[in-house]
Each structure stands twice: as C-alpha cells, then as structure tokens.
C-alpha cells in the first residue's frame, strides 16, 4: 500500500515508521522545512526508545521518506492519514480542530484518485463527518472515503504498542474503505491482534472513553492515597489488593502527583466539553479534572511541610520533570505546576532529568539544571522524586543523604520505602498515601 502520513509529531512519526515496517511505502509530510531536513538526515526530533533504529532501517529499505510537499505525497496514495495536533482550545476546553480541517482541505485538493482519508488525530465525535464535508467542498469531484483510526500509543512504549496492540479500532462507512484499512493492518490481523470495525462516531468515542477511564482510575487511587495518609493505611498495599481482582486489574493504580502528558489532560477536557454541548454532562470526568489539579497542589504542600512550612531560602533538588519516564514530553507534566510554585515561594530549585532539559529549559525558568541526582542534592534541604526514571530507582541513598544539608525526601512516586529512606540517613520521608 502507498500511504501518506500528514504530520510528523509524536503520533504521526511513530505511526508512519511502524507502517513502513509492515512493508508499506510511507511518505511522512510536515510543513516545517527544518523538521523535514532533520528527519531526512536520520535525526529523530522526539525521544522514543527504539524509534531511531526502526526509522533508519526503513529509510534504508526505501519504504520511508520525508517531504514538505503534501500534494506529491497524496498523489496516488491508497490512504492518507491525518496525524496533526489537536491542542486544547483556549477558553472552552474543546479540541482545536484548525490543523485537522486545514489538512483535510489540502488533501482534498491533492487527491488524484480514490483514497481513504484516515483521521489518526484524537478528535471529538462528529469530526470525521466534518472532515468529509471539508474535502467535498474543496474537491466536489473527488472519490474518497473517510475512516477513523484512533491511536492508543503510550509514550516510552509506543513502538511495542503499535506492533503488539491490545486492539486496533477502525471506524468506516463503506466496504471499500474497510478493505483498504484491512490491507493496511493485515500484518496485525494475521498475528491475531484484534481489529475492531465500527462506525465513525463509535470509533471517535472509544478513544475519549478509554483515556477518560484511565485518567479516572489514576485519580481514584490518588484520592484513596489521601485517605490512607489520614487513617494510617499504605496505598501501595491497597493498590496491590485491588489490582489482584481481575475485574479491576493492576494498571494505572499507582499513586502519585497526578496525571499529565499529551493525552489525558486534553482528552478529559474535550470529553467533558462534548458532554456539556450535548446536554449529557460527564460528571465523573468533570470531577476527575478538578481533583487532578487539587492533587498537584497537595504535592506542593507535602514539600512545604517537609521544610517546616516554608521553602523560602531552601534548596530543593527535583529528580525528574517529564510527565513520565522514557519520554522527553513535558506537556501538562505535574512539574509545570510544582516547580514554579517552589520557585515562586523563594526556593532555590535544582533539576535533573535524563531527557527533560531540552523542553524544560524554557518551560521552567529560574531553575538550576544538574547532570545527576548527587550533584543536585549536594547541600540541599530536600530532594523531591517527581518522575520515576530507572536511574532514580536505584540511587545510593546513604550517599545521597550524606551530601544534603538536611536529608529529607518527598518521594512523590513511592519508589522507596520509608524504612529504607530512614535507614539510609534521611531524617524525614514523605511518600504518597503512606
């Protein structure tokens, strides 16, 4: 199959590379000439484990190319994927579809024959119908179908998620479109990975419902963690006891500083807005959004309490600022609420993160970037574990404590036990829900 992938952001680039590894001929399109040049040189603009190797292999095989010429990429394509950004719209919380509709119009004018226009971007219910209308207006004589194919990629594990998915969701309105999509995902179907065909609206809703449920699960255990602190229970054991129930499962039951990233904040807000617009408010999701913001504020209070109520003039070492490990993504990371609050309250903040500095330097002004946890903690008053990178999971705790002015730890990911921290010389330890 010949495939055009419009957009080389996180979703577009990972999807394009993986589809080329299936054996398809894929052209990835981006309007940014610098990005296209970078990709053509074999440089990956995002951090995703294994992506550089996979990309290089398929470029070398001649199946993967990059261009800024959308018209040339779309000409003769069997399928054209729209994988552009849908950021939260200022003021109302809805997904901004400006880039999706602009891409749809340009695709319509570039079509040279029948193609399936596939929306990969996360979009509100009804968007694919709007995409059809935009394409029809731009090219009344064009022959095409529209399909919805939402992504379910976890940053840091995206290649594995694409190659070994829990399911592939495809919304279509014709047998012809279904056949094209079936050919695209044939390698997965042959290995018995589930491919679920639905109508367009159902496919759109599955994406939002799945992400909102996971965000709800995270927020639920964070609320339980707060109660555990009040009654003397241990949320890690509570989570384990809950997760052993197959009806619940153990995923997304890890208490922490709240969810962030490119999907959950944006998608929960969009789903809440969709519900309000259709007079069917999703009250659980609305509460999840509110509580998640409160959780971040509670983390700030934890750090302040460890510093006897004030961080003014204190040195705080923050370990990790990306929203999760194995990514350089800072979008809606808890650090963007916690670190500025510390700086604003007079703290001298040192930061270390294996991949976060590139984005973090302009997102977190007024902090001092360090190369490792030990240099960050030297003469510090408190160390804060904010992102659970592997290199922070196996620190030499006695060494860390010995370098600090007052060895205190705010372990906001519960990667250490209170007993081990105190045995290592920490005079105070504060986890989440313990």
N, C-alpha and C positions, 0 to 999 in steps of 0.2 A: 504494500500500500504506500501511496505517496501522501505524506502528512505535513501540513504547515502548522507550526505552533506559534501563536501570536502572543508575545510576552515572554521574556526570559528572567522573570523574577523567580522566587523560590519554587512555586508550583510549576510554572512553565518550563523552567530549565530541567528540573528533576524529571518531569513527565516526558519531555522531549528526548532526553538522553535515554531513559528507560525504554521508550517506544522504539528508538533506533536499535536498542539492544535486542528487541524482539525480532529484528530483521527488516523493519520498515525503513523507508527513505524519509528522513525527517529534516525539514528546514525550520530553524528557530528564528523568529523575527523580533527585532527590537528597534525602537526609534532612536535610541541613544547610540550614536556612532562609536563613542569610546567603549561602550559595553560590548558592541559587536566586534570591535578590534581586539579587545581583551579576550573574548571567547575564541576568536579565530586563532589567537596566539596560543590557545590552550590553557589560559588562566581562568579559574573559576571565581566569580565575584562574591560568592557566598561560601560559608563554611558548612559543609555537609560531608561526613565521613564516607570515603569511597567514591565520591562523585567525580573527582578529577581523573581518577584511573579509568572509570567507566566511560567518561566523555572522551578521553584520549583514544581509547580502544575503538570506539565507533566512528570518530573522525578519521582515524587511520584506515578503517574499513570502507570509508566512502559513503557511509549511511547517514552521517550527521554533518550538517553545515549551518552557518550563521549568516544572517544578512539583515540589512535595514530596508530592503526592497520588498514590501508586502505584496505588491502586485505580482512580481515574478514568483514569489513563494507560493501564492494561491493558485496561479495558473496551472491547471491540470491536476490539482490535488484531489484526492478521494475524500479527505476530511480536513477541515480547518478548525483547530482548537483555539478558543479564546481563553487565555490564561493571564489576563491583565488584573491589576489591582482593583479591589472594591473596598476602599477605606471607609470608615465611619464618617458620614456626612456631618459637617459642623451644625450644631443647633438642634437636630432632631433625632440623632442616634441611628438613622436609617443608613443602609449601604449606599455609597455613592456609585452610581452606575455610569458615570460620564465616560470612563475609559472603555467599558464594555460596549456601549452604544456607538461610540466613535469607531471602535474596531469593527463592529457589525456593519456599519455603513461602508467602511473602506473595503471590507471583504466582499460585500455585495457588488461593488463596482469592479472588483478584480476577478470575479468568477468567470471562467471560460467554458464551463460545462457543469454537469451535475456534481454536487459535493454535499457532504453533511457538515453543517456548521455546529460544532460541539462546544457548549459552554462548560469550561472547566473551572472558571472562577466561581467563588461562592456568591450566590445571588438570591434575592428574595423570590418568593413564589410569584409566578407571573412574568418573570424576566424573560424566559425563553420565548414566550408568546410575543413580548415586546421586541425581542431580537428579530423574530420573523418579520414583524411589521416594518422594522427599520430597513431590513435587507430588501423586502419587497418594494419599498418606496424608492430606495437607491437604485434598484435594478429590477424593474417590473417584469422583465422577460426572463430573469434568471431561474434556473431549475435547481432547487436545493431542498434539503430538509434541515430541521433544527433538532439537536439532541442535547440532553442534559447529562453530564457525566461528572458529578461532584468528586472532589479529591478528599482522601482521608489519610493524608501523609503526616506522620509525626516528625517534626524537625529533630535531626540527630539519628533517625532510623528510617528516613524517607525511602531509600532505595529498597530496603527489605520490605517496607510496606507496599511499595509498588509491585515488586516482583512476587511477593507472597502475601497478597491481601486477604483480609477477613472476608471481603466481598467487593465486587465491582458493581456499582449502581449505574444503570443506563436508562434514561428516560427518552422514549422515541414516540413518534406518531405514525410511522409507516413501516411496512415490512422491508422496504428498500433500505431505509436508514438502519433498521435493526440488522440487516445482513452486513452492511458496511462496518458497523460497530462490532459485530460478531467476528469479522475478519481481523479487525484491529486487536481484539483481545483474545484471539484464538489460542495463542500460546498459554494463556492462563486457564482457559476453558479445558484445554487438553490435559492440564495437570490438576483438574478437578477443583479449582478455586471457584467459588460461587459467583455467577454473573446474574444479577437481578435486573430484569427488564420491567419498567413501569411506564406510566405516562409522565409527561414533563413536570407537572405540578408535584406529583408524589416524589420524584427524584429530588426536586428542589427542597422539599420539606424534610426528607430523610437527613440531608446534610445538617440543617439547622437543628433538627430534633436530636440528632446524635451528639453534636457538640454541646448543646444546652444541657443534655442529660449528664454528660461527663463533668461539665462545669458545676452542675448541681451536686454531683457526688463529691467533688473536691470541697465544695463549700459546706456540705453537710458534715464531713469529718472535721473540718476546721471549727465548726460550731460545737461539735462534740468535744473537741480538744479544749475549748474554752471551759466547758463544764467540767471536764476531767481535772483541770487545774483547780477548780473550786472545791471538788469533792475528794481529791486525792487519788484519782484513778490514773492509769497510764494509757494514753491514747494509742500507743504502738501495739499494746496487747489487745485493746478494744478493737482496733482495725484488723488485727490478725484473727480474732474471734469472729468478727463479722465476715471477713473475706473467705473463711472456710466454708461458709454457706454458699453452695453453688448458685443459688438464686441471686446472690449479691456479687460474689467474685471479689478478688483482692486488688484489682486495678483501680487506680485513682482514689485510693483510701489512705493517702499519706498526708498527714497534717503538715502545714507549712505556712508561708506568708501570703497565701492567696494565689490564684491563677493569673497568668499573663499570656504574652505571646501574640501571634498574628491572627489567631482564630477565635479563641473563647471570648475575649472581651468584645470583639467586633460582632461575632455571631449572636451572642446572647442579647446584645443591644438591638440588633436588627430583628431578631425573632420577637422580642418584646414589642418593638415598634409595629411589626406586621400584625401582631395580635390586637394591639390598640386600634389600628386602622380598620380592622375587620370586626370590631366590637366583640372580640373574643380574647380578652386580655390573658396573657400567660402569667398569672400572678406568682407562681413559683419562680419563674425566671426573673421577673422583676425584683423579687426579694433576693435572689442569688446575686444579682448585680450590686444591690445595695450592701449586702452583707460582705461581699468580697472587698469592697472599699473599706469597710469597717475593720476587716481583718488586717489590712496593711497598716492602719492606724494603731491597732493593738500591738503590732510588732515594734513600732516606734516607741510605744510606752514601755515595752519589755526592756529595750536597750536603755532607755532613760532610767528605769528602776534599778538596773544593774550599776548605773553610775550615780546612785544615791539621789535620783530625781532630776539631775541636770547633766547635760553633756557639754556645757559651756566650758571652753578651755581644755576639754578632754581630747585625747587622741583615740580615734575609733578605726580599727582595721576591718575592712569589709572583704570577705572572701567570696567572690562571685557576684556578677551583676547582670549576666544574661538571664532571660526568664526561665531557662532550664539548661542543663549541661549538654555538651556536644552540639552547640549551635552558637553563632555569633549574633543571634537575633535579640534585640533589646526592646522590641515593641511591647508596650504595656507591662514591662517587667516590674515586679514589686520594688526593685532597686530604684526605679524612677520616682517612686513616692517616698521611700525610706531614706535614701542617701541625701536628697535635697533637704529633707526635714532635719537631718542631723547637722548638715552644714548651716542651715538657717538658724539652728539653735546654738551655734557657736562652736561646734565640734571641728577638730582637725581630722579630716577623713582620708585614710589611705585605702586604696583599692587595688586588688589583684584579680585578674580573670584571664584564663588561657586564650579566649577569643573575643572578649568583650571590648577591648580597648579601642578598636577601630571606630565603632559606633559610639562607645561610651565617652570618648574624649570631648565630643561636642554636646552630648546629652547630659553629662554630669560635670558641669563646670565647678571649679573650686576644690577639686579633689586631687590627691597626690597618687599617681599610678606607680605601683611597685611590681617587681618581677616575680616575687614568690611570697608565700604566706609568712615566712620567717622575717623577711625584711619589713613587711607590712606591720607585723606585730611587735617589732622592736620598740620598747619603751611605751607601748600603747596601754591605754586604760581598759579597753575591752576589745575582744575580737568577735566579729559577727559572721557566722556561716549563713550565707544568703542563697548560694547556688551550689548544689551537691555534685560538683565536678569530682571525678575519681581522685584527682590529686589532692583534694581536700578531705577525702575519706580515710586516708592513711597517714595523717600527719604525726610527727614525733611530738606528742602532746607535752611531755616533760620539757623538751627543748623549747617548744612554743611558749609555755608558761614562764620558763626561766628568763626569756627575753623581755617579758612585759613589765611595765611599771606596776600595774595591779592586775594579776591574772584573772580575768573574768571572761566568760564566754556566753554569747547569745547564740545558741545552736538552733536556728530557725528552720532547719531541715531534719533535726533529730538524727544526725548521723553518728553521734557519740552518745554514750550513756552517762548520766550524771555521776555514777560511781567511778567510771574511768577518768572523767574530767577532774574530779576531786582528787583521785589517787595520783594524777599527773601533776598536781600542784595548783590547780585552779581554785581560788578561794570562793568563787561563786559561779554557778552554772544555771542557765535558764533555757529550757527547751520549749517545745510547743505541745501543750496537753500532757505535761508530765510533772 
